């Protein structure tokens, strides 16, 4: 067995050497430049689902982990400086209650990461924190709350979660809540935002929390843009141009309006967000799997269900998107509104095994930078995409809140 594994390792090593040998000197130089720029620039990724992943199964992310897409070792390899830890609240908590309690638990978990490994991770609650901690070589853990259910009908909770470190709130998730309709929910209860949701946007502007329009319905998006007095972000969405009919992604018109108010679309890496053909095959798989589970009265997390799903997907593989597809989405936004309004919102640890070839974990941002260099992007433009655009929008939100509070004081 050991001899066999040695042979496999040698074969893989030879294959890697062979692939590298096939590169032209120009390609090799661009690869090296991409690696350098990944370490030189601040890379901000606005959506990484580490907290909920760790809630389901604890791992020591201060070391390289066998599972997941994020850990300290791979983050440093890829040049990731400021991941937004997603404080994800499943939609069911809107009805069952306990959303605020779960949010507090996950926020505490992120805090514990920084407490346990202070030489590797530090909490960041401002643009200054991110830039200063980048100079120190530590990873800034920012936090965004995915799903506004923990607000629990009380505007005072906006300040509460600000004080706890939350710097963006995704208004809804997979179901309509008391704030907003969801792009995944066909009920459209509010026909956009609720009355409370409109007040919430105003309060988020006042306090200094970025409004996140990923997951909301089109009608809700347009209402947000009519109400907000500060830039808005889409923390992990891609371009509907490539996925017609997929409301979860942003249309060209929405991207133009978002950019017109200084906002940023952060491109999601999930293959279903990138290519409509992947979506169709994924939907077919989902129907077959759901039918089997229903016939056996199984739940998704049942062992028998997981075994069946793994076997079915192995027998019916789907070709993933590629890093070039991700770059296509960046190209589309740049051609539409310019380079100042697009960034990275990977959804690592949130989209399962659907991540594209070349972008399977946080060590691989240099592959995206390489692709952008190949397409003629300047270093200045790549710096904006890596994190500069998001930090600019965040700074504007901070400034707007400061001006509002100053006006109230006077």
TORNU-67235 format. One record per residue (C-alpha): residue number from 1; x, y, z. Coordinates in steps of 0.2 Angstrom, whole numbers, plus 5000, padded with zeros to 4 digits. Example, Ala and Ser with C-alpha at 12.3 -4.5 7.8 and 13.67 -1.06 7.14 Angstrom:
BEGIN
pos, px, py, pz
1, 5062, 4978, 5039
2, 5068, 4995, 5036
//
This chain:
BEGIN
pos, px, py, pz
1, 5000, 5000, 5000
2, 5014, 5012, 5005
3, 5023, 5008, 4988
4, 5007, 5012, 4979
5, 5004, 5029, 4987
6, 5022, 5033, 4984
7, 5020, 5029, 4965
8, 5004, 5040, 4965
9, 5013, 5054, 4974
10, 5027, 5053, 4961
11, 5015, 5053, 4947
12, 5006, 5068, 4953
13, 5023, 5077, 4955
14, 5028, 5073, 4938
15, 5011, 5079, 4931
16, 5013, 5095, 4940
17, 5031, 5097, 4933
18, 5025, 5093, 4916
19, 5011, 5106, 4917
20, 5023, 5120, 4923
21, 5035, 5115, 4909
22, 5021, 5118, 4897
23, 5020, 5136, 4902
24, 5028, 5149, 4892
25, 5040, 5161, 4900
26, 5027, 5175, 4899
27, 5014, 5164, 4908
28, 5027, 5159, 4921
29, 5031, 5178, 4924
30, 5012, 5182, 4925
31, 5010, 5168, 4938
32, 5024, 5174, 4948
33, 5017, 5192, 4947
34, 5000, 5186, 4953
35, 5007, 5178, 4968
36, 5017, 5194, 4972
37, 5002, 5205, 4970
38, 4991, 5193, 4981
39, 5003, 5197, 4995
40, 5005, 5215, 4991
41, 4987, 5220, 4990
42, 4974, 5220, 5004
43, 4962, 5206, 4999
44, 4944, 5207, 5006
45, 4932, 5193, 5004
46, 4915, 5198, 5010
47, 4907, 5181, 5012
48, 4915, 5166, 5020
49, 4904, 5154, 5030
50, 4916, 5148, 5043
51, 4906, 5151, 5059
52, 4891, 5140, 5053
53, 4903, 5127, 5046
54, 4912, 5127, 5063
55, 4895, 5126, 5072
56, 4891, 5110, 5063
57, 4909, 5103, 5065
58, 4922, 5111, 5075
59, 4940, 5112, 5067
60, 4956, 5121, 5072
61, 4957, 5134, 5058
62, 4973, 5141, 5065
63, 4981, 5126, 5056
64, 4978, 5118, 5040
65, 4961, 5108, 5040
66, 4957, 5093, 5031
67, 4939, 5100, 5027
68, 4932, 5116, 5022
69, 4938, 5130, 5011
70, 4946, 5142, 5024
71, 4960, 5140, 5037
72, 4974, 5151, 5042
73, 4987, 5142, 5032
74, 4978, 5143, 5016
75, 4972, 5161, 5019
76, 4990, 5166, 5021
77, 4995, 5157, 5005
78, 4982, 5165, 4995
79, 4985, 5182, 5002
80, 4968, 5184, 5011
81, 4968, 5198, 5023
82, 4951, 5203, 5028
83, 4938, 5189, 5027
84, 4920, 5194, 5032
85, 4914, 5179, 5043
86, 4896, 5176, 5039
87, 4885, 5176, 5054
88, 4872, 5165, 5045
89, 4855, 5163, 5052
90, 4844, 5150, 5044
91, 4827, 5156, 5038
92, 4817, 5144, 5049
93, 4823, 5155, 5064
94, 4811, 5169, 5058
95, 4796, 5158, 5063
96, 4804, 5147, 5077
97, 4812, 5162, 5087
98, 4830, 5162, 5093
99, 4838, 5171, 5079
100, 4846, 5184, 5090
101, 4852, 5171, 5102
102, 4860, 5161, 5087
103, 4868, 5177, 5080
104, 4876, 5180, 5097
105, 4883, 5162, 5098
106, 4891, 5164, 5081
107, 4898, 5181, 5085
108, 4905, 5174, 5101
109, 4913, 5160, 5091
110, 4922, 5172, 5079
111, 4928, 5182, 5095
112, 4935, 5166, 5102
113, 4945, 5163, 5086
114, 4953, 5180, 5089
115, 4956, 5177, 5107
116, 4963, 5159, 5105
117, 4975, 5164, 5091
118, 4979, 5183, 5093
119, 4995, 5182, 5083
120, 4985, 5175, 5068
121, 4968, 5183, 5069
122, 4961, 5200, 5075
123, 4943, 5207, 5075
124, 4941, 5221, 5063
125, 4926, 5234, 5064
126, 4933, 5248, 5053
127, 4942, 5251, 5037
128, 4957, 5258, 5048
129, 4957, 5241, 5058
130, 4959, 5232, 5041
131, 4973, 5243, 5034
132, 4982, 5244, 5051
133, 4981, 5225, 5054
134, 4987, 5221, 5036
135, 5003, 5230, 5040
136, 5005, 5219, 5055
137, 5003, 5204, 5045
138, 4988, 5197, 5055
139, 4971, 5192, 5047
140, 4957, 5204, 5050
141, 4941, 5195, 5055
142, 4926, 5206, 5049
143, 4908, 5201, 5052
144, 4892, 5202, 5041
145, 4876, 5195, 5047
146, 4867, 5184, 5033
147, 4848, 5187, 5036
148, 4841, 5201, 5046
149, 4830, 5190, 5057
150, 4840, 5193, 5073
151, 4834, 5211, 5072
152, 4818, 5204, 5079
153, 4807, 5219, 5075
154, 4817, 5231, 5086
155, 4827, 5245, 5078
156, 4838, 5246, 5094
157, 4846, 5229, 5089
158, 4854, 5238, 5074
159, 4865, 5248, 5087
160, 4866, 5232, 5097
161, 4874, 5222, 5083
162, 4885, 5236, 5078
163, 4892, 5236, 5095
164, 4895, 5217, 5093
165, 4905, 5220, 5077
166, 4893, 5217, 5063
167, 4897, 5228, 5048
168, 4884, 5222, 5035
169, 4867, 5214, 5036
170, 4860, 5204, 5022
171, 4842, 5209, 5024
172, 4834, 5192, 5020
173, 4840, 5175, 5016
174, 4830, 5160, 5008
175, 4813, 5165, 5014
176, 4804, 5182, 5016
177, 4806, 5189, 5034
178, 4799, 5204, 5043
179, 4811, 5215, 5034
180, 4811, 5210, 5015
181, 4805, 5198, 5002
182, 4818, 5185, 4997
183, 4823, 5181, 4979
184, 4821, 5163, 4983
185, 4803, 5165, 4990
186, 4789, 5167, 4977
187, 4776, 5173, 4990
188, 4782, 5191, 4989
189, 4773, 5196, 5005
190, 4779, 5214, 5005
191, 4781, 5217, 4987
192, 4798, 5223, 4991
193, 4802, 5229, 5009
194, 4791, 5230, 5024
195, 4787, 5246, 5032
196, 4799, 5241, 5046
197, 4812, 5236, 5032
198, 4812, 5254, 5025
199, 4815, 5261, 5043
200, 4829, 5248, 5045
201, 4838, 5254, 5030
202, 4838, 5272, 5037
203, 4844, 5266, 5054
204, 4858, 5255, 5046
205, 4864, 5271, 5037
206, 4863, 5281, 5053
207, 4872, 5268, 5064
208, 4885, 5264, 5050
209, 4881, 5246, 5045
210, 4882, 5242, 5026
211, 4865, 5237, 5018
212, 4868, 5220, 5009
213, 4856, 5216, 4995
214, 4861, 5199, 4991
215, 4846, 5187, 4993
216, 4833, 5200, 4992
217, 4820, 5201, 4978
218, 4821, 5213, 4964
219, 4807, 5224, 4971
220, 4816, 5225, 4988
221, 4832, 5230, 4979
222, 4824, 5244, 4970
223, 4816, 5250, 4987
224, 4832, 5249, 4996
225, 4840, 5260, 4983
226, 4826, 5273, 4984
227, 4828, 5274, 5003
228, 4847, 5272, 5006
229, 4858, 5288, 5008
230, 4874, 5277, 5009
231, 4882, 5265, 4997
232, 4875, 5247, 4997
233, 4884, 5231, 4994
234, 4879, 5214, 4986
235, 4890, 5204, 4997
236, 4890, 5188, 4987
237, 4880, 5189, 4971
238, 4885, 5187, 4952
239, 4879, 5194, 4935
240, 4862, 5188, 4929
241, 4868, 5192, 4912
242, 4876, 5174, 4912
243, 4861, 5166, 4922
244, 4845, 5173, 4914
245, 4830, 5171, 4925
246, 4840, 5168, 4941
247, 4834, 5182, 4952
248, 4847, 5179, 4965
249, 4860, 5187, 4954
250, 4860, 5205, 4949
251, 4853, 5211, 4932
252, 4863, 5224, 4922
253, 4850, 5238, 4927
254, 4853, 5234, 4946
255, 4872, 5234, 4944
256, 4871, 5251, 4936
257, 4859, 5258, 4950
258, 4870, 5250, 4963
259, 4886, 5258, 4956
260, 4877, 5275, 4953
261, 4876, 5276, 4972
262, 4894, 5270, 4975
263, 4890, 5252, 4979
264, 4899, 5237, 4975
265, 4894, 5219, 4968
266, 4905, 5206, 4976
267, 4906, 5191, 4964
268, 4900, 5174, 4971
269, 4911, 5159, 4965
270, 4898, 5146, 4966
271, 4896, 5137, 4949
272, 4877, 5139, 4949
273, 4880, 5158, 4951
274, 4892, 5158, 4936
275, 4884, 5147, 4922
276, 4866, 5143, 4918
277, 4871, 5126, 4911
278, 4877, 5121, 4928
279, 4861, 5127, 4936
280, 4851, 5116, 4924
281, 4861, 5100, 4928
282, 4861, 5104, 4946
283, 4842, 5106, 4946
284, 4840, 5089, 4938
285, 4851, 5081, 4951
286, 4841, 5090, 4965
287, 4824, 5083, 4958
288, 4831, 5065, 4957
289, 4838, 5066, 4975
290, 4823, 5074, 4982
291, 4812, 5061, 4974
292, 4822, 5047, 4982
293, 4823, 5055, 4999
294, 4804, 5058, 4999
295, 4801, 5040, 4994
296, 4812, 5034, 5009
297, 4805, 5047, 5021
298, 4823, 5053, 5023
299, 4830, 5070, 5029
300, 4845, 5078, 5021
301, 4857, 5075, 5036
302, 4852, 5056, 5038
303, 4866, 5044, 5035
304, 4857, 5035, 5022
305, 4853, 5051, 5013
306, 4871, 5057, 5013
307, 4877, 5040, 5006
308, 4864, 5040, 4992
309, 4868, 5058, 4988
310, 4887, 5055, 4987
311, 4884, 5039, 4976
312, 4872, 5048, 4964
313, 4883, 5063, 4962
314, 4898, 5052, 4959
315, 4888, 5042, 4945
316, 4881, 5059, 4938
317, 4896, 5071, 4939
318, 4893, 5089, 4934
319, 4907, 5099, 4926
320, 4911, 5114, 4937
321, 4913, 5132, 4931
322, 4931, 5138, 4930
323, 4941, 5153, 4936
324, 4939, 5160, 4918
325, 4920, 5160, 4921
326, 4923, 5170, 4937
327, 4934, 5182, 4927
328, 4920, 5184, 4914
329, 4909, 5191, 4928
330, 4922, 5204, 4933
331, 4924, 5208, 4915
332, 4905, 5211, 4913
333, 4904, 5222, 4928
334, 4919, 5232, 4922
335, 4912, 5235, 4905
336, 4895, 5239, 4912
337, 4900, 5252, 4925
338, 4918, 5253, 4927
339, 4932, 5244, 4938
340, 4927, 5254, 4954
341, 4911, 5244, 4958
342, 4916, 5225, 4959
343, 4925, 5214, 4971
344, 4926, 5197, 4979
345, 4912, 5188, 4988
346, 4917, 5170, 4986
347, 4904, 5161, 4997
348, 4918, 5149, 5002
349, 4912, 5136, 5015
350, 4894, 5141, 5009
351, 4892, 5133, 4992
352, 4898, 5116, 4995
353, 4908, 5107, 4981
354, 4901, 5118, 4967
355, 4917, 5130, 4968
356, 4925, 5132, 4951
357, 4941, 5124, 4945
358, 4956, 5135, 4950
359, 4946, 5143, 4965
360, 4943, 5128, 4977
361, 4949, 5137, 4993
362, 4956, 5153, 5000
363, 4974, 5148, 4994
364, 4969, 5151, 4976
365, 4965, 5170, 4974
366, 4982, 5172, 4964
367, 4974, 5161, 4951
368, 4960, 5175, 4949
369, 4973, 5188, 4949
370, 4983, 5179, 4935
371, 4967, 5178, 4925
372, 4964, 5197, 4927
373, 4983, 5200, 4922
374, 4981, 5190, 4907
375, 4966, 5200, 4902
376, 4976, 5216, 4903
377, 4970, 5223, 4920
378, 4982, 5235, 4927
379, 4989, 5233, 4945
380, 4979, 5248, 4951
381, 4963, 5240, 4944
382, 4967, 5223, 4952
383, 4971, 5232, 4969
384, 4953, 5240, 4968
385, 4945, 5223, 4964
386, 4955, 5214, 4978
387, 4948, 5225, 4991
388, 4950, 5243, 4987
389, 4932, 5245, 4981
390, 4924, 5237, 4996
391, 4935, 5247, 5008
392, 4930, 5263, 4998
393, 4912, 5259, 5000
394, 4913, 5254, 5018
395, 4923, 5271, 5021
396, 4908, 5280, 5014
397, 4896, 5271, 5025
398, 4907, 5276, 5040
399, 4908, 5294, 5035
400, 4889, 5295, 5032
401, 4885, 5288, 5049
402, 4898, 5300, 5057
403, 4890, 5315, 5048
404, 4872, 5309, 5053
405, 4877, 5308, 5071
406, 4886, 5324, 5071
407, 4870, 5332, 5064
408, 4860, 5325, 5077
409, 4872, 5331, 5091
410, 4870, 5348, 5084
//
